[in-house]
């Protein structure tokens, strides 16, 4: 059975990258736009990965097992 450890680990990594993108964005007229774009990109990538990973934990359609010919 799959665990939630990878989801929590990736959440921590994503939050770290988000804070780094917030802190290390160059100052300028578009600083807020760049910060927002980077943080939204990271959030959407994490959510896409998490939904795909968790959908595989409990699939809606189970694989069909073929009967063995003995």
PDB file of N, CA, C and O in Angstrom:
ATOM      1  N   UNK A   1       0.841  -1.179   0.000  1.00  0.00           N
ATOM      2  CA  UNK A   1       0.000   0.000   0.000  1.00  0.00           C
ATOM      3  C   UNK A   1       0.885   1.241   0.000  1.00  0.00           C
ATOM      4  O   UNK A   1       1.899   1.303   0.696  1.00  0.00           O
ATOM      5  N   UNK A   2       0.491   2.201  -0.776  1.00  0.00           N
ATOM      6  CA  UNK A   2       1.264   3.430  -0.879  1.00  0.00           C
ATOM      7  C   UNK A   2       1.076   4.285   0.376  1.00  0.00           C
ATOM      8  O   UNK A   2       0.033   4.245   1.028  1.00  0.00           O
ATOM      9  N   UNK A   3       2.097   5.042   0.685  1.00  0.00           N
ATOM     10  CA  UNK A   3       2.019   5.888   1.874  1.00  0.00           C
ATOM     11  C   UNK A   3       1.911   7.360   1.476  1.00  0.00           C
ATOM     12  O   UNK A   3       2.070   7.718   0.309  1.00  0.00           O
ATOM     13  N   UNK A   4       1.642   8.184   2.454  1.00  0.00           N
ATOM     14  CA  UNK A   4       1.553   9.619   2.214  1.00  0.00           C
ATOM     15  C   UNK A   4       2.893  10.325   2.404  1.00  0.00           C
ATOM     16  O   UNK A   4       2.979  11.545   2.260  1.00  0.00           O
ATOM     17  N   UNK A   5       3.934   9.564   2.726  1.00  0.00           N
ATOM     18  CA  UNK A   5       5.249  10.171   2.938  1.00  0.00           C
ATOM     19  C   UNK A   5       5.744  10.945   1.717  1.00  0.00           C
ATOM     20  O   UNK A   5       6.216  12.070   1.879  1.00  0.00           O
ATOM     21  N   UNK A   6       5.657  10.389   0.490  1.00  0.00           N
ATOM     22  CA  UNK A   6       6.110  11.175  -0.672  1.00  0.00           C
ATOM     23  C   UNK A   6       5.320  12.469  -0.872  1.00  0.00           C
ATOM     24  O   UNK A   6       5.880  13.473  -1.313  1.00  0.00           O
ATOM     25  N   UNK A   7       4.037  12.452  -0.554  1.00  0.00           N
ATOM     26  CA  UNK A   7       3.221  13.664  -0.704  1.00  0.00           C
ATOM     27  C   UNK A   7       3.697  14.738   0.270  1.00  0.00           C
ATOM     28  O   UNK A   7       3.837  15.903  -0.102  1.00  0.00           O
ATOM     29  N   UNK A   8       3.942  14.345   1.503  1.00  0.00           N
ATOM     30  CA  UNK A   8       4.407  15.307   2.511  1.00  0.00           C
ATOM     31  C   UNK A   8       5.814  15.800   2.177  1.00  0.00           C
ATOM     32  O   UNK A   8       6.113  16.983   2.338  1.00  0.00           O
ATOM     33  N   UNK A   9       6.675  14.899   1.714  1.00  0.00           N
ATOM     34  CA  UNK A   9       8.032  15.284   1.334  1.00  0.00           C
ATOM     35  C   UNK A   9       8.013  16.278   0.175  1.00  0.00           C
ATOM     36  O   UNK A   9       8.719  17.286   0.210  1.00  0.00           O
ATOM     37  N   UNK A  10       7.216  16.000  -0.842  1.00  0.00           N
ATOM     38  CA  UNK A  10       7.130  16.918  -1.980  1.00  0.00           C
ATOM     39  C   UNK A  10       6.500  18.251  -1.579  1.00  0.00           C
ATOM     40  O   UNK A  10       6.844  19.294  -2.135  1.00  0.00           O
ATOM     41  N   UNK A  11       5.576  18.220  -0.612  1.00  0.00           N
ATOM     42  CA  UNK A  11       4.989  19.464  -0.114  1.00  0.00           C
ATOM     43  C   UNK A  11       6.057  20.324   0.551  1.00  0.00           C
ATOM     44  O   UNK A  11       6.102  21.537   0.341  1.00  0.00           O
ATOM     45  N   UNK A  12       6.911  19.700   1.349  1.00  0.00           N
ATOM     46  CA  UNK A  12       7.986  20.437   2.018  1.00  0.00           C
ATOM     47  C   UNK A  12       8.964  21.008   0.991  1.00  0.00           C
ATOM     48  O   UNK A  12       9.397  22.154   1.115  1.00  0.00           O
ATOM     49  N   UNK A  13       9.309  20.211  -0.023  1.00  0.00           N
ATOM     50  CA  UNK A  13      10.214  20.683  -1.078  1.00  0.00           C
ATOM     51  C   UNK A  13       9.583  21.847  -1.838  1.00  0.00           C
ATOM     52  O   UNK A  13      10.245  22.846  -2.120  1.00  0.00           O
ATOM     53  N   UNK A  14       8.300  21.712  -2.166  1.00  0.00           N
ATOM     54  CA  UNK A  14       7.609  22.775  -2.897  1.00  0.00           C
ATOM     55  C   UNK A  14       7.529  24.053  -2.070  1.00  0.00           C
ATOM     56  O   UNK A  14       7.744  25.146  -2.594  1.00  0.00           O
ATOM     57  N   UNK A  15       7.222  23.925  -0.788  1.00  0.00           N
ATOM     58  CA  UNK A  15       7.174  25.112   0.072  1.00  0.00           C
ATOM     59  C   UNK A  15       8.548  25.771   0.185  1.00  0.00           C
ATOM     60  O   UNK A  15       8.652  26.996   0.236  1.00  0.00           O
ATOM     61  N   UNK A  16       9.602  24.953   0.223  1.00  0.00           N
ATOM     62  CA  UNK A  16      10.957  25.500   0.245  1.00  0.00           C
ATOM     63  C   UNK A  16      11.289  26.260  -1.027  1.00  0.00           C
ATOM     64  O   UNK A  16      11.880  27.339  -0.979  1.00  0.00           O
ATOM     65  N   UNK A  17      10.907  25.692  -2.167  1.00  0.00           N
ATOM     66  CA  UNK A  17      11.143  26.380  -3.435  1.00  0.00           C
ATOM     67  C   UNK A  17      10.308  27.653  -3.550  1.00  0.00           C
ATOM     68  O   UNK A  17      10.759  28.651  -4.110  1.00  0.00           O
ATOM     69  N   UNK A  18       9.096  27.611  -3.019  1.00  0.00           N
ATOM     70  CA  UNK A  18       8.251  28.808  -3.044  1.00  0.00           C
ATOM     71  C   UNK A  18       8.851  29.922  -2.186  1.00  0.00           C
ATOM     72  O   UNK A  18       8.859  31.086  -2.586  1.00  0.00           O
ATOM     73  N   UNK A  19       9.349  29.560  -1.015  1.00  0.00           N
ATOM     74  CA  UNK A  19       9.952  30.589  -0.163  1.00  0.00           C
ATOM     75  C   UNK A  19      11.243  31.117  -0.787  1.00  0.00           C
ATOM     76  O   UNK A  19      11.552  32.302  -0.667  1.00  0.00           O
ATOM     77  N   UNK A  20      12.004  30.231  -1.458  1.00  0.00           N
ATOM     78  CA  UNK A  20      13.219  30.691  -2.135  1.00  0.00           C
ATOM     79  C   UNK A  20      12.883  31.624  -3.291  1.00  0.00           C
ATOM     80  O   UNK A  20      13.571  32.621  -3.507  1.00  0.00           O
ATOM     81  N   UNK A  21      11.826  31.303  -4.034  1.00  0.00           N
ATOM     82  CA  UNK A  21      11.442  32.190  -5.137  1.00  0.00           C
ATOM     83  C   UNK A  21      10.923  33.525  -4.610  1.00  0.00           C
ATOM     84  O   UNK A  21      11.065  34.551  -5.276  1.00  0.00           O
ATOM     85  N   UNK A  22      10.334  33.518  -3.441  1.00  0.00           N
ATOM     86  CA  UNK A  22       9.868  34.776  -2.841  1.00  0.00           C
ATOM     87  C   UNK A  22      11.043  35.626  -2.363  1.00  0.00           C
ATOM     88  O   UNK A  22      11.058  36.842  -2.555  1.00  0.00           O
ATOM     89  N   UNK A  23      12.024  34.979  -1.740  1.00  0.00           N
ATOM     90  CA  UNK A  23      13.126  35.728  -1.138  1.00  0.00           C
ATOM     91  C   UNK A  23      14.180  36.182  -2.145  1.00  0.00           C
ATOM     92  O   UNK A  23      14.774  37.247  -1.975  1.00  0.00           O
ATOM     93  N   UNK A  24      14.422  35.387  -3.194  1.00  0.00           N
ATOM     94  CA  UNK A  24      15.541  35.666  -4.088  1.00  0.00           C
ATOM     95  C   UNK A  24      15.132  36.242  -5.437  1.00  0.00           C
ATOM     96  O   UNK A  24      15.916  36.197  -6.385  1.00  0.00           O
ATOM     97  N   UNK A  25      13.938  36.773  -5.541  1.00  0.00           N
ATOM     98  CA  UNK A  25      13.521  37.441  -6.770  1.00  0.00           C
ATOM     99  C   UNK A  25      14.153  38.828  -6.815  1.00  0.00           C
ATOM    100  O   UNK A  25      14.135  39.566  -5.829  1.00  0.00           O
ATOM    101  N   UNK A  26      14.714  39.171  -7.979  1.00  0.00           N
ATOM    102  CA  UNK A  26      15.370  40.474  -8.116  1.00  0.00           C
ATOM    103  C   UNK A  26      14.371  41.610  -7.958  1.00  0.00           C
ATOM    104  O   UNK A  26      13.204  41.501  -8.332  1.00  0.00           O
ATOM    105  N   UNK A  27      14.860  42.684  -7.402  1.00  0.00           N
ATOM    106  CA  UNK A  27      14.005  43.863  -7.239  1.00  0.00           C
ATOM    107  C   UNK A  27      13.845  44.547  -8.593  1.00  0.00           C
ATOM    108  O   UNK A  27      14.772  44.601  -9.401  1.00  0.00           O
ATOM    109  N   UNK A  28      12.663  45.056  -8.810  1.00  0.00           N
ATOM    110  CA  UNK A  28      12.390  45.746 -10.067  1.00  0.00           C
ATOM    111  C   UNK A  28      10.912  46.043 -10.171  1.00  0.00           C
ATOM    112  O   UNK A  28      10.146  45.775  -9.246  1.00  0.00           O
ATOM    113  N   UNK A  29      10.515  46.597 -11.300  1.00  0.00           N
ATOM    114  CA  UNK A  29       9.108  46.973 -11.446  1.00  0.00           C
ATOM    115  C   UNK A  29       8.167  45.772 -11.543  1.00  0.00           C
ATOM    116  O   UNK A  29       6.980  45.892 -11.240  1.00  0.00           O
ATOM    117  N   UNK A  30       8.681  44.628 -11.959  1.00  0.00           N
ATOM    118  CA  UNK A  30       7.837  43.440 -12.133  1.00  0.00           C
ATOM    119  C   UNK A  30       8.089  42.380 -11.066  1.00  0.00           C
ATOM    120  O   UNK A  30       7.791  41.207 -11.289  1.00  0.00           O
ATOM    121  N   UNK A  31       8.621  42.760  -9.933  1.00  0.00           N
ATOM    122  CA  UNK A  31       8.971  41.793  -8.895  1.00  0.00           C
ATOM    123  C   UNK A  31       7.752  41.013  -8.410  1.00  0.00           C
ATOM    124  O   UNK A  31       7.834  39.799  -8.218  1.00  0.00           O
ATOM    125  N   UNK A  32       6.648  41.680  -8.212  1.00  0.00           N
ATOM    126  CA  UNK A  32       5.438  41.011  -7.709  1.00  0.00           C
ATOM    127  C   UNK A  32       4.896  40.038  -8.747  1.00  0.00           C
ATOM    128  O   UNK A  32       4.438  38.950  -8.400  1.00  0.00           O
ATOM    129  N   UNK A  33       4.945  40.424 -10.016  1.00  0.00           N
ATOM    130  CA  UNK A  33       4.452  39.551 -11.083  1.00  0.00           C
ATOM    131  C   UNK A  33       5.320  38.302 -11.195  1.00  0.00           C
ATOM    132  O   UNK A  33       4.801  37.199 -11.365  1.00  0.00           O
ATOM    133  N   UNK A  34       6.631  38.466 -11.102  1.00  0.00           N
ATOM    134  CA  UNK A  34       7.543  37.324 -11.193  1.00  0.00           C
ATOM    135  C   UNK A  34       7.349  36.400  -9.999  1.00  0.00           C
ATOM    136  O   UNK A  34       7.298  35.181 -10.165  1.00  0.00           O
ATOM    137  N   UNK A  35       7.240  36.956  -8.807  1.00  0.00           N
ATOM    138  CA  UNK A  35       7.008  36.137  -7.607  1.00  0.00           C
ATOM    139  C   UNK A  35       5.714  35.344  -7.727  1.00  0.00           C
ATOM    140  O   UNK A  35       5.678  34.144  -7.455  1.00  0.00           O
ATOM    141  N   UNK A  36       4.657  36.030  -8.138  1.00  0.00           N
ATOM    142  CA  UNK A  36       3.359  35.375  -8.261  1.00  0.00           C
ATOM    143  C   UNK A  36       3.399  34.272  -9.306  1.00  0.00           C
ATOM    144  O   UNK A  36       2.848  33.193  -9.090  1.00  0.00           O
ATOM    145  N   UNK A  37       4.046  34.533 -10.436  1.00  0.00           N
ATOM    146  CA  UNK A  37       4.137  33.532 -11.499  1.00  0.00           C
ATOM    147  C   UNK A  37       4.903  32.296 -11.036  1.00  0.00           C
ATOM    148  O   UNK A  37       4.476  31.167 -11.279  1.00  0.00           O
ATOM    149  N   UNK A  38       6.025  32.512 -10.374  1.00  0.00           N
ATOM    150  CA  UNK A  38       6.822  31.378  -9.902  1.00  0.00           C
ATOM    151  C   UNK A  38       6.073  30.565  -8.850  1.00  0.00           C
ATOM    152  O   UNK A  38       6.076  29.334  -8.891  1.00  0.00           O
ATOM    153  N   UNK A  39       5.437  31.250  -7.916  1.00  0.00           N
ATOM    154  CA  UNK A  39       4.747  30.538  -6.843  1.00  0.00           C
ATOM    155  C   UNK A  39       3.516  29.802  -7.364  1.00  0.00           C
ATOM    156  O   UNK A  39       3.233  28.691  -6.917  1.00  0.00           O
ATOM    157  N   UNK A  40       2.783  30.398  -8.295  1.00  0.00           N
ATOM    158  CA  UNK A  40       1.635  29.708  -8.885  1.00  0.00           C
ATOM    159  C   UNK A  40       2.070  28.510  -9.721  1.00  0.00           C
ATOM    160  O   UNK A  40       1.411  27.470  -9.706  1.00  0.00           O
ATOM    161  N   UNK A  41       3.178  28.648 -10.451  1.00  0.00           N
ATOM    162  CA  UNK A  41       3.698  27.528 -11.232  1.00  0.00           C
ATOM    163  C   UNK A  41       4.062  26.361 -10.329  1.00  0.00           C
ATOM    164  O   UNK A  41       3.718  25.216 -10.623  1.00  0.00           O
ATOM    165  N   UNK A  42       4.752  26.640  -9.235  1.00  0.00           N
ATOM    166  CA  UNK A  42       5.125  25.578  -8.301  1.00  0.00           C
ATOM    167  C   UNK A  42       3.896  24.941  -7.657  1.00  0.00           C
ATOM    168  O   UNK A  42       3.849  23.723  -7.487  1.00  0.00           O
ATOM    169  N   UNK A  43       2.912  25.746  -7.302  1.00  0.00           N
ATOM    170  CA  UNK A  43       1.700  25.213  -6.675  1.00  0.00           C
ATOM    171  C   UNK A  43       0.929  24.312  -7.636  1.00  0.00           C
ATOM    172  O   UNK A  43       0.457  23.244  -7.245  1.00  0.00           O
ATOM    173  N   UNK A  44       0.801  24.739  -8.886  1.00  0.00           N
ATOM    174  CA  UNK A  44       0.062  23.937  -9.866  1.00  0.00           C
ATOM    175  C   UNK A  44       0.808  22.644 -10.186  1.00  0.00           C
ATOM    176  O   UNK A  44       0.185  21.592 -10.331  1.00  0.00           O
ATOM    177  N   UNK A  45       2.132  22.710 -10.296  1.00  0.00           N
ATOM    178  CA  UNK A  45       2.912  21.488 -10.546  1.00  0.00           C
ATOM    179  C   UNK A  45       2.762  20.509  -9.387  1.00  0.00           C
ATOM    180  O   UNK A  45       2.608  19.307  -9.602  1.00  0.00           O
ATOM    181  N   UNK A  46       2.807  21.022  -8.158  1.00  0.00           N
ATOM    182  CA  UNK A  46       2.639  20.138  -7.006  1.00  0.00           C
ATOM    183  C   UNK A  46       1.253  19.518  -6.982  1.00  0.00           C
ATOM    184  O   UNK A  46       1.120  18.314  -6.760  1.00  0.00           O
ATOM    185  N   UNK A  47       0.217  20.318  -7.208  1.00  0.00           N
ATOM    186  CA  UNK A  47      -1.144  19.782  -7.183  1.00  0.00           C
ATOM    187  C   UNK A  47      -1.364  18.746  -8.280  1.00  0.00           C
ATOM    188  O   UNK A  47      -2.023  17.733  -8.049  1.00  0.00           O
ATOM    189  N   UNK A  48      -0.819  18.990  -9.468  1.00  0.00           N
ATOM    190  CA  UNK A  48      -0.940  18.020 -10.557  1.00  0.00           C
ATOM    191  C   UNK A  48      -0.256  16.710 -10.183  1.00  0.00           C
ATOM    192  O   UNK A  48      -0.815  15.631 -10.382  1.00  0.00           O
ATOM    193  N   UNK A  49       0.956  16.808  -9.642  1.00  0.00           N
ATOM    194  CA  UNK A  49       1.672  15.602  -9.239  1.00  0.00           C
ATOM    195  C   UNK A  49       0.919  14.874  -8.124  1.00  0.00           C
ATOM    196  O   UNK A  49       0.782  13.651  -8.166  1.00  0.00           O
ATOM    197  N   UNK A  50       0.431  15.618  -7.130  1.00  0.00           N
ATOM    198  CA  UNK A  50      -0.252  14.998  -5.994  1.00  0.00           C
ATOM    199  C   UNK A  50      -1.531  14.291  -6.424  1.00  0.00           C
ATOM    200  O   UNK A  50      -1.802  13.181  -5.965  1.00  0.00           O
ATOM    201  N   UNK A  51      -2.314  14.905  -7.288  1.00  0.00           N
ATOM    202  CA  UNK A  51      -3.550  14.280  -7.749  1.00  0.00           C
ATOM    203  C   UNK A  51      -3.245  13.018  -8.536  1.00  0.00           C
ATOM    204  O   UNK A  51      -3.926  12.005  -8.370  1.00  0.00           O
ATOM    205  N   UNK A  52      -2.228  13.065  -9.394  1.00  0.00           N
ATOM    206  CA  UNK A  52      -1.850  11.880 -10.165  1.00  0.00           C
ATOM    207  C   UNK A  52      -1.346  10.771  -9.249  1.00  0.00           C
ATOM    208  O   UNK A  52      -1.703   9.607  -9.430  1.00  0.00           O
ATOM    209  N   UNK A  53      -0.522  11.122  -8.271  1.00  0.00           N
ATOM    210  CA  UNK A  53       0.019  10.124  -7.342  1.00  0.00           C
ATOM    211  C   UNK A  53      -1.091   9.501  -6.503  1.00  0.00           C
ATOM    212  O   UNK A  53      -1.143   8.281  -6.345  1.00  0.00           O
ATOM    213  N   UNK A  54      -1.972  10.328  -5.969  1.00  0.00           N
ATOM    214  CA  UNK A  54      -3.014   9.802  -5.092  1.00  0.00           C
ATOM    215  C   UNK A  54      -4.086   9.041  -5.864  1.00  0.00           C
ATOM    216  O   UNK A  54      -4.749   8.173  -5.297  1.00  0.00           O
ATOM    217  N   UNK A  55      -4.268   9.348  -7.146  1.00  0.00           N
ATOM    218  CA  UNK A  55      -5.214   8.590  -7.962  1.00  0.00           C
ATOM    219  C   UNK A  55      -4.720   7.163  -8.177  1.00  0.00           C
ATOM    220  O   UNK A  55      -5.523   6.253  -8.380  1.00  0.00           O
ATOM    221  N   UNK A  56      -3.420   6.966  -8.135  1.00  0.00           N
ATOM    222  CA  UNK A  56      -2.863   5.629  -8.303  1.00  0.00           C
ATOM    223  C   UNK A  56      -2.908   4.823  -7.002  1.00  0.00           C
ATOM    224  O   UNK A  56      -2.722   3.606  -7.026  1.00  0.00           O
ATOM    225  N   UNK A  57      -3.151   5.483  -5.876  1.00  0.00           N
ATOM    226  CA  UNK A  57      -3.218   4.767  -4.604  1.00  0.00           C
ATOM    227  C   UNK A  57      -4.466   3.898  -4.527  1.00  0.00           C
ATOM    228  O   UNK A  57      -4.419   2.783  -4.009  1.00  0.00           O
ATOM    229  N   UNK A  58      -5.570   4.402  -5.036  1.00  0.00           N
ATOM    230  CA  UNK A  58      -6.828   3.671  -5.005  1.00  0.00           C
ATOM    231  C   UNK A  58      -7.527   3.885  -6.350  1.00  0.00           C
ATOM    232  O   UNK A  58      -8.386   4.759  -6.471  1.00  0.00           O
ATOM    233  N   UNK A  59      -7.161   3.089  -7.362  1.00  0.00           N
ATOM    234  CA  UNK A  59      -7.712   3.325  -8.699  1.00  0.00           C
ATOM    235  C   UNK A  59      -9.211   3.038  -8.753  1.00  0.00           C
ATOM    236  O   UNK A  59      -9.702   2.128  -8.085  1.00  0.00           O
ATOM    237  N   UNK A  60      -9.930   3.823  -9.553  1.00  0.00           N
ATOM    238  CA  UNK A  60     -11.363   3.616  -9.714  1.00  0.00           C
ATOM    239  C   UNK A  60     -11.647   2.361 -10.529  1.00  0.00           C
ATOM    240  O   UNK A  60     -12.599   1.633 -10.245  1.00  0.00           O
ATOM    241  N   UNK A  61     -10.829   2.111 -11.532  1.00  0.00           N
ATOM    242  CA  UNK A  61     -11.003   0.932 -12.378  1.00  0.00           C
ATOM    243  C   UNK A  61      -9.852  -0.013 -12.070  1.00  0.00           C
ATOM    244  O   UNK A  61      -8.691   0.309 -12.322  1.00  0.00           O
ATOM    245  N   UNK A  62     -10.173  -1.168 -11.532  1.00  0.00           N
ATOM    246  CA  UNK A  62      -9.120  -2.123 -11.196  1.00  0.00           C
ATOM    247  C   UNK A  62      -8.757  -2.932 -12.439  1.00  0.00           C
ATOM    248  O   UNK A  62      -9.587  -3.108 -13.330  1.00  0.00           O
ATOM    249  N   UNK A  63      -7.525  -3.423 -12.501  1.00  0.00           N
ATOM    250  CA  UNK A  63      -7.113  -4.208 -13.660  1.00  0.00           C
ATOM    251  C   UNK A  63      -7.888  -5.522 -13.736  1.00  0.00           C
ATOM    252  O   UNK A  63      -8.212  -6.121 -12.710  1.00  0.00           O
ATOM    253  N   UNK A  64      -8.178  -5.960 -14.949  1.00  0.00           N
ATOM    254  CA  UNK A  64      -8.913  -7.211 -15.165  1.00  0.00           C
ATOM    255  C   UNK A  64      -7.900  -8.339 -15.252  1.00  0.00           C
ATOM    256  O   UNK A  64      -6.997  -8.319 -16.089  1.00  0.00           O
ATOM    257  N   UNK A  65      -8.062  -9.320 -14.380  1.00  0.00           N
ATOM    258  CA  UNK A  65      -7.158 -10.462 -14.354  1.00  0.00           C
ATOM    259  C   UNK A  65      -7.670 -11.521 -15.324  1.00  0.00           C
ATOM    260  O   UNK A  65      -8.846 -11.883 -15.303  1.00  0.00           O
ATOM    261  N   UNK A  66      -6.775 -12.009 -16.169  1.00  0.00           N
ATOM    262  CA  UNK A  66      -7.150 -13.064 -17.102  1.00  0.00           C
ATOM    263  C   UNK A  66      -7.010 -14.412 -16.402  1.00  0.00           C
ATOM    264  O   UNK A  66      -6.097 -14.627 -15.604  1.00  0.00           O
ATOM    265  N   UNK A  67      -7.937 -15.313 -16.721  1.00  0.00           N
ATOM    266  CA  UNK A  67      -7.901 -16.650 -16.125  1.00  0.00           C
ATOM    267  C   UNK A  67      -6.746 -17.440 -16.721  1.00  0.00           C
ATOM    268  O   UNK A  67      -6.490 -17.379 -17.924  1.00  0.00           O
ATOM    269  N   UNK A  68      -6.050 -18.186 -15.862  1.00  0.00           N
ATOM    270  CA  UNK A  68      -4.932 -19.001 -16.329  1.00  0.00           C
ATOM    271  C   UNK A  68      -5.469 -20.266 -16.987  1.00  0.00           C
ATOM    272  O   UNK A  68      -6.368 -20.923 -16.462  1.00  0.00           O
ATOM    273  N   UNK A  69      -4.909 -20.592 -18.134  1.00  0.00           N
ATOM    274  CA  UNK A  69      -5.309 -21.822 -18.838  1.00  0.00           C
ATOM    275  C   UNK A  69      -4.448 -22.964 -18.314  1.00  0.00           C
ATOM    276  O   UNK A  69      -3.244 -23.010 -18.566  1.00  0.00           O
ATOM    277  N   UNK A  70      -5.069 -23.882 -17.587  1.00  0.00           N
ATOM    278  CA  UNK A  70      -4.307 -25.010 -17.026  1.00  0.00           C
ATOM    279  C   UNK A  70      -4.733 -26.305 -17.647  1.00  0.00           C
ATOM    280  O   UNK A  70      -4.203 -27.360 -17.300  1.00  0.00           O
TER     281      UNK A  70
END
